[in-house]
Amino acid sequence: MTARDPTARHTPPGRNRSGAAGAVPPTPVHVLTGFLGAGKTTLLNRLLRTPELADAAVVVNEFGDVGIDHLLVERSDDLLVELPGGCLCCVVRGDLATTLEMLLARRDQGACRPFRTIVIETSGLAEPNPILNLLVTDPLLADRTMRGAVVAVVDAINGPATLAGHSEAVAQVALADRIVVTKGDLADPARAAQAVRYLNPDVPVEVLAPDALPDAAALFREPESGPGQRDSTHPEAGDARAARSDSGALHAHADAHAPAHGHEHGHHDGHLADIHRFTIERQEPLPAAALSLLVETLAQQLGANLLRVKGLVYIAEAGAMPAVLHGAQHVFHPLAVLPAWPVGSAPATRLVFITRGDWREFVVRVLDAIVAEVMALTAGGASSQASGGQVPSGPAPVVGQGE
Amino acid sequence: MLDLMLTGRRVVTPEGMRAADLGVRDGRIIMVAEAGALADHQSARTIDAGDAIVMPGGIDPHVHCKWPMPSPDGGEVMFTGPPAQVSRAALFGGTTTLIDFAAWQPDETLHECIARRDGDWRDQCYCDYGYHLMLQGRIPPAILDELHQCIGEGHATVKIFTTDITPSRRGRMVGFGDIWEVLKVVAGAGGLAVIHAEDNDIVMHMYDKLIAENRAHFTNLAEVHNALSEELSFRRIIRLAENVPGAALYMMHTSAASGVEAIAESRAKGFPIYGETLHQYLMYSADDYARPNGQIYHTYPSLKSRHDQAALWDGMAGDRIHTVATDELCCTLAVKVIGDRIDDVTGGNSGVEPRLAVMYTEMVEKRGWSVERFVELVSTNAARIMGLHPRKGVLAAGADADITVLDPALARTVTAPDLHETDYTPWEGYSAAIWPSLTILRGKVMVEGDAFHGDLTDGDFLPRRVPDSVRAMR
């Protein structure tokens, strides 16, 4: 369909590019996260020995974390160990970017078994966002890797309290593509599942039976929200499911036919009490410039208070190309593009926001102001598109939130 | 259906440099998408930039095209290179927007001045352009009234000299009383004052002194246009502007540590003041006047010491200096070196084409600065400050599709015959680590490798409005 101009390719001499003959497709990188004590390491320990992860390279902070020291394995060096089942285990030295580049280089040189996926285990307090961002901004990693799944482990006993007390845990869950709830035999997992659904309504949640292992292949698989694939975690689908659900967890009243703004703010404790989820819809297409200004304003004004925004954007100049906006805090990713609008729904913009603090009014006013200004400037013709409009002020800072 | 789809692994977006696809239609970027996201959508043309840097087109906010040059012997007035010549060279160098000057003469209205300048530019420029309104001498009240109107009509910036620069350029300087009135009008109209600040008393005194002492050779220029003059003049006009509610300043060709310091102190108080420097000030110092044809490195005020140069670099790193311009003046080597005295050296600099490549090499390659920072200093900041953002200066949905691709594979030694400006370059022999391979203006491929595809009618005049966020107290 597209004629690529062969003379326009610019490849620096001597650089080993994946675009060369025998091209290796980008390696999916999955992130396993979860708060301290949630059972993440225990889970990983067991997953490492399953055949499904035999073709993976797992990146951990210390070998001791995953009980490698107890194994009688032949170590080629201090950095990389091959487990009996075939899974590779790698330790972070220096920074993560260097470690991942080392891993890929070893594979290129045939100095280790050719793994097909990478799983990064984060430390308990780490938020997944910086890792995801690294995969996109580091030139080498952006070329050789692709984003896989973010899997968050939540434990049934402490999960709700953890989410209430620690903003890092909230970020981990909000960004997750899949959730595993552990210790379901020791406490009712419904409370943890409820807290999770509040932060991330569409996410598949698997409550782990006591001695069961999740299917590693299903767990560490690219989430179904990439371009060209049906988005089963699409906000519309998720909200529709939630609306039909009588679990008592959420009552999303997103009305697809009117520009109503469903707003969730349930009865939760601590940090969760300050988490707001709302949907912004527009039937009229947005000018492309309005989208850029909206993203810039959200990053500047909400910053860390924007846990996540995700959804479809109906861009006026690109009507037939539905764009998927995905952002968290200051980081907005380049748009994904679907081949067509989801069957049965008219083109529309529909963005689901998860924020700390009640930013719904602000976002509505800002979007209206931006669209009005861009339309006026376009209609005005001779005037330049200067971003000079007054930005409405945000909600008052929440006391006790802490930074 | 897209007009153009450009994919690359190093696309500089407002969120940072990353792999991305750019979708272009009707001269604008309509989408910045994930790399590969637009591969299957119909496009009239697809370009794969590979590992080359994909950035918003460069913006040079300080050039002088078809500018009358004082003739050293008082004879016939010559003109600097016209927009056609300079804009073509600019595009070869990856710069897609130039901001020049419309110089008001005392016997005309401002609208007549603008119309006159339009006559030099319209349908005679390959890239997009605008003008700072340049005021000189005594400013009659009628002009002040008209100034307010002109700012509202899209001429957002007003240039003022606080000095005549040389004894032969008398009449350029605007007195402080008039400057005060102008600043009030500009503030009220929502514009920005752009200043060539020097202490005229110090400068003219030094001219008298050096000439009397028979030390008038141009190698002494830094003694005349000295760091003390910059310190006094910057601080004086900054203090004046800080006392005019709503005023904002842009200090042109900052050359000394004292200038950077004055800007820093004012910014620390929250005053909206921005600093510009020139790429030749970043690369050369007064020592270079002693080189053969040393005039080619000179632009008024003057090159200064290495210590001052270091302060300019620190200033860029520390949010005191925001833009790198050229003060472009395109003329032949013969004209550039015809004057060899402190009072007759031809000013300006022939540098619009190598600006991006040279600054990338100095900033990113040699100093390890981020590519994003480089792009801010040569494009994005100028767009914001001069009222061109978000139309220019960013690769974002809704922006004009002004796209430059800088390719490390085209690294080269700079030499005048390979450039498109004139018969000399101050950067003769410079080893540039990168060079533009592609320049796109509002969706049209203007330069591709060595081929030029532009038409003289391609360039548009850009009406500008400085946003409140730039003019407001910080």
Interface residues (C-beta under 8 A of the other chain):
Chain A: M1 T2 A3 R4 D5 A8 R9 H10 T11 P12 P13 R15 R17 G19 V136 T137 P139 A142 D143 P227 G228 P287 A288 A289 A290 L291 S292 L293 V295 E296 A299 I315 E317 A318 M321 A323 V331 F332 H333 P334 L335 A336 V337 P339 V374 A382 S383 S384 Q385 A386 S387 G388 Q390
Chain B: M5 R9 R10 T13 P14 E15 G16 M17 R18 A19 A20 D21 G23 R25 D26 R28 I29 I30 M31 V32 A33 E34 A35 G36 A37 L38 A39 D40 H41 Q42 S43 R45 T46 I47 D48 A49 G50 D51 A52 G154 G387 L388 H389 P390 R391 V394 A396 A397 G398 A399 V405 D407 P408 A409 S437 L438 L462 P463 R464 R465 V466 P467 D468 S469
